[in-house]
Amino acid sequence: MLTCPICSAALSTLDNGVACPAGHRFDRARQGYLNLLPVQHKNSRDPGDNQAMVEARRDFLNAGHYAPVARRLAELAAERAPARWLDIGCGEGYYTAQIAAALPEADGYALDISREAVKRACKRNPALTWLVASMARVPLADASCQFLASVFSPLDWQEALRLLSPGGGLMRVGPTNEHLIELRHKLYDEVRDYADDKHLALVPAGMQHAHSETLKFRLSLADSKARADLLAMTPHGWRASADKRARVIDQAEPFEVTVSMRYDYFVRQD
């Protein structure tokens, strides 16, 4: 199932790690994950989200603010009942753990390019196979997955197509134009609209758009910690000015925002 990120040969379990016939070996970290991101595939020393972003997202999600988003994703995954699934860009594992709970009999994998994220993610469910790896070079065999999840994550569509077995599908979850609209108006003088369906133009031949729905609800962030975490886990934490971020964090009254997510499911054709 796992493949070598250097030569693409199959990886076999060996002592406290994995190795391929060519002798490329990867040890398991003490936290339980495998680092299958060779140095030559890195664009920086520590790619992906840093520790501060990961911990802010962990605290915000653990507080339950996006629980409806995770619950609906888990329901949609359970309806597909895959034998093997992968969460691409799993971050610190909040959504991954919800999928795993909904698919107790399935073989689950999760990867992220951020080592800081995966170090924390693997504590959520040690039974899953947690990987530090590139989303553009996923170290899994061709046609090996029946279900892929991509939540708030960049996506290599050709890799997704390669990984899916015929009839398997990808569930993409991303924000609509209404997502956090109140926050965006607070932070920026000009709020630009964007098309909710622009990702559809990237779908490769061989994948069919089979399902789409939107989940929308209101969120009240009463304490400054939750507002600070929300900013820190999004690009707004570095795009917006320090003064405007401080006004959002320090305001006395609860901050009301719209959460709006789009779920799109794409099936690989035979």
C-alpha positions as CSV (number, residue, x, y, z in Angstrom):
1,M,0.0,0.0,0.0
2,L,2.7,2.5,1.0
3,T,5.2,3.4,-1.7
4,C,8.8,4.7,-1.4
5,P,8.8,8.5,-2.0
6,I,12.2,8.2,-3.7
7,C,11.9,5.2,-6.1
8,S,8.1,4.5,-5.9
9,A,8.7,0.8,-5.0
10,A,6.5,-0.8,-2.4
11,L,7.4,-0.3,1.3
12,S,7.4,-3.1,3.7
13,T,7.3,-3.0,7.5
14,L,10.8,-3.4,9.0
15,D,11.6,-3.1,12.7
16,N,10.4,0.4,13.7
17,G,9.8,1.7,10.3
18,V,9.4,0.8,6.6
19,A,11.8,0.1,3.8
20,C,11.8,-0.7,0.0
21,P,13.8,-3.3,-1.9
22,A,16.3,-0.6,-3.0
23,G,17.2,0.0,0.6
24,H,15.5,3.3,1.2
25,R,14.4,3.2,4.9
26,F,12.1,5.5,6.9
27,D,11.9,5.2,10.7
28,R,8.7,5.7,12.6
29,A,8.8,8.8,14.9
30,R,8.2,8.2,18.6
31,Q,4.8,9.9,18.2
32,G,3.8,7.2,15.8
33,Y,4.0,8.8,12.3
34,L,6.2,8.0,9.3
35,N,8.1,10.9,7.7
36,L,8.0,10.1,3.9
37,L,9.0,13.6,2.8
38,P,12.6,13.4,1.6
39,V,14.7,16.6,1.9
40,Q,14.8,16.9,-1.9
41,H,11.0,17.2,-2.0
42,K,10.9,20.1,0.5
43,N,10.6,23.7,-0.6
44,S,11.8,25.0,2.8
45,R,13.3,23.6,5.9
46,D,10.0,23.1,7.7
47,P,7.2,23.3,5.0
48,G,3.5,23.7,5.9
49,D,1.9,25.3,8.9
50,N,4.1,26.3,11.8
51,Q,3.6,25.4,15.4
52,A,1.6,28.6,16.2
53,M,-0.9,28.0,13.4
54,V,-1.3,24.4,14.2
55,E,-1.9,25.0,17.9
56,A,-4.4,27.8,17.2
57,R,-6.4,25.6,14.8
58,R,-6.3,22.7,17.3
59,D,-7.6,24.9,20.1
60,F,-10.3,26.4,17.9
61,L,-11.6,23.1,16.5
62,N,-11.4,21.3,19.9
63,A,-13.7,24.0,21.3
64,G,-16.4,22.7,18.9
65,H,-16.8,25.8,16.8
66,Y,-16.8,23.9,13.5
67,A,-18.3,20.7,14.8
68,P,-21.2,20.8,12.3
69,V,-18.7,20.9,9.5
70,A,-16.9,17.8,10.7
71,R,-20.2,16.0,11.5
72,R,-21.5,16.4,8.0
73,L,-18.2,15.3,6.5
74,A,-18.3,12.1,8.6
75,E,-21.9,11.4,7.5
76,L,-21.0,11.8,3.9
77,A,-18.0,9.5,4.3
78,A,-20.1,6.9,6.0
79,E,-22.6,6.9,3.2
80,R,-19.8,5.9,0.8
81,A,-18.5,3.1,3.0
82,P,-15.0,2.8,1.6
83,A,-12.6,0.0,2.5
84,R,-9.6,2.3,2.4
85,W,-9.5,6.1,2.7
86,L,-7.1,9.0,2.9
87,D,-7.3,12.5,4.3
88,I,-5.1,14.7,2.1
89,G,-3.8,17.7,4.0
90,C,-5.1,16.5,7.4
91,G,-3.6,19.3,9.5
92,E,-3.8,18.5,13.2
93,G,-6.3,15.7,12.6
94,Y,-9.6,17.1,13.8
95,Y,-11.6,16.2,10.7
96,T,-9.6,13.0,10.2
97,A,-10.6,11.7,13.6
98,Q,-14.3,12.3,12.7
99,I,-14.0,10.3,9.5
100,A,-12.2,7.5,11.3
101,A,-15.0,7.3,13.9
102,A,-17.6,7.1,11.1
103,L,-15.6,4.3,9.3
104,P,-14.5,2.0,12.1
105,E,-13.9,-1.0,9.8
106,A,-12.0,0.9,7.1
107,D,-8.3,1.2,6.6
108,G,-7.5,4.9,7.2
109,Y,-4.5,7.0,6.2
110,A,-3.8,10.7,6.7
111,L,-1.0,13.0,5.5
112,D,0.2,16.6,5.7
113,I,3.4,18.3,4.7
114,S,3.6,20.0,8.1
115,R,5.5,17.9,10.6
116,E,4.2,20.1,13.4
117,A,0.7,19.2,12.4
118,V,1.1,15.5,12.0
119,K,3.0,15.3,15.4
120,R,-0.2,16.4,17.0
121,A,-2.6,14.7,14.7
122,C,-1.4,11.2,15.4
123,K,-2.4,11.5,19.0
124,R,-6.1,11.6,18.0
125,N,-6.2,8.1,16.7
126,P,-3.1,5.9,16.8
127,A,-4.8,3.2,14.7
128,L,-4.6,5.3,11.6
129,T,-1.5,5.5,9.4
130,W,-0.2,9.1,9.8
131,L,2.3,10.4,7.2
132,V,4.4,13.5,6.8
133,A,4.4,13.6,3.0
134,S,3.8,15.8,-0.1
135,M,0.3,16.2,-1.5
136,A,1.9,16.3,-4.9
137,R,3.7,13.0,-4.4
138,V,1.4,10.9,-2.2
139,P,3.3,7.7,-1.1
140,L,0.4,5.4,-1.8
141,A,-0.1,2.9,-4.6
142,D,-2.2,3.7,-7.7
143,A,-5.9,3.0,-7.4
144,S,-5.5,2.1,-3.8
145,C,-8.2,4.3,-2.2
146,Q,-12.0,4.3,-2.4
147,F,-12.4,7.6,-0.6
148,L,-10.3,10.8,-0.4
149,A,-11.0,13.8,1.8
150,S,-9.6,17.3,1.2
151,V,-10.7,19.8,3.8
152,F,-9.5,23.4,3.5
153,S,-6.4,22.0,1.7
154,P,-4.6,22.6,-1.6
155,L,-5.2,19.7,-3.9
156,D,-3.3,18.0,-6.8
157,W,-6.2,16.8,-8.9
158,Q,-4.0,14.4,-11.0
159,E,-2.7,12.8,-7.8
160,A,-6.3,12.4,-6.6
161,L,-7.2,10.7,-9.8
162,R,-4.2,8.4,-9.6
163,L,-5.0,7.3,-6.0
164,L,-8.7,6.5,-6.6
165,S,-9.9,3.1,-7.6
166,P,-12.7,3.1,-10.3
167,G,-15.9,4.1,-8.6
168,G,-14.1,5.7,-5.7
169,G,-14.5,9.4,-4.9
170,L,-13.0,12.6,-3.6
171,M,-14.9,14.8,-1.1
172,R,-13.6,18.3,-1.3
173,V,-14.7,20.7,1.5
174,G,-14.0,24.4,1.1
175,P,-15.4,27.9,2.0
176,T,-18.0,29.7,0.0
177,N,-18.0,33.4,-0.7
178,E,-20.1,34.0,2.4
179,H,-17.7,32.2,4.8
180,L,-16.5,34.6,7.6
181,I,-17.9,37.5,5.6
182,E,-18.4,39.6,8.7
183,L,-14.8,39.1,9.8
184,R,-13.5,40.0,6.3
185,H,-15.5,43.3,6.4
186,K,-13.9,44.1,9.8
187,L,-10.4,43.4,8.6
188,Y,-10.3,44.9,5.1
189,D,-11.4,48.1,3.5
190,E,-12.3,46.2,0.3
191,V,-13.7,42.7,0.4
192,R,-13.3,40.9,-2.8
193,D,-15.9,38.3,-4.0
194,Y,-14.7,35.0,-5.3
195,A,-16.5,32.2,-7.2
196,D,-17.5,29.3,-5.0
197,D,-17.2,26.9,-7.9
198,K,-13.9,28.0,-9.5
199,H,-12.3,24.6,-8.5
200,L,-14.6,22.8,-10.9
201,A,-12.5,24.1,-13.8
202,L,-9.6,22.1,-12.5
203,V,-11.3,18.7,-12.4
204,P,-9.5,16.3,-14.7
205,A,-11.1,14.1,-17.3
206,G,-12.0,10.8,-15.7
207,M,-13.6,12.4,-12.7
208,Q,-17.3,13.2,-12.6
209,H,-19.0,15.8,-10.3
210,A,-21.5,13.6,-8.5
211,H,-22.8,15.6,-5.5
212,S,-22.7,19.2,-4.2
213,E,-24.2,20.8,-1.1
214,T,-23.7,23.8,1.2
215,L,-23.7,23.9,5.0
216,K,-24.3,27.3,6.5
217,F,-24.7,28.4,10.2
218,R,-24.0,31.3,12.5
219,L,-21.2,31.2,15.0
220,S,-20.9,33.4,18.1
221,L,-17.4,33.9,19.4
222,A,-17.7,35.3,22.9
223,D,-14.1,35.2,24.1
224,S,-11.0,36.8,22.8
225,K,-9.1,33.5,22.8
226,A,-11.5,32.0,20.2
227,R,-11.3,35.1,18.0
228,A,-7.5,35.1,18.2
229,D,-7.3,31.4,17.3
230,L,-9.6,31.9,14.3
231,L,-7.3,34.7,13.0
232,A,-4.1,32.8,13.7
233,M,-5.3,29.7,11.8
234,T,-6.3,31.5,8.7
235,P,-4.4,33.7,6.2
236,H,-6.2,36.7,7.8
237,G,-3.7,36.3,10.7
238,W,-0.9,37.7,8.5
239,R,-2.8,39.5,5.7
240,A,-4.8,42.0,7.9
241,S,-3.2,44.8,9.8
242,A,-2.2,44.3,13.4
243,D,-4.6,47.2,14.5
244,K,-7.6,45.7,12.8
245,R,-6.8,42.2,14.2
246,A,-6.6,43.7,17.7
247,R,-10.0,45.3,17.3
248,V,-11.6,42.0,16.5
249,I,-9.8,40.2,19.3
250,D,-10.4,42.8,22.0
251,Q,-14.0,43.8,21.3
252,A,-16.2,43.5,24.4
253,E,-19.3,42.0,22.8
254,P,-19.5,38.5,21.1
255,F,-18.4,38.4,17.5
256,E,-21.0,36.9,15.2
257,V,-19.8,35.3,12.0
258,T,-21.3,33.2,9.2
259,V,-19.8,29.8,8.6
260,S,-20.5,28.6,5.0
261,M,-18.9,25.4,3.6
262,R,-19.3,23.7,0.2
263,Y,-19.1,19.9,-0.1
264,D,-18.3,18.6,-3.6
265,Y,-17.9,14.9,-4.4
266,F,-16.1,13.7,-7.5
267,V,-16.2,10.1,-8.6
268,R,-13.5,8.4,-10.7
269,Q,-15.1,6.7,-13.8
270,D,-14.2,3.2,-14.9
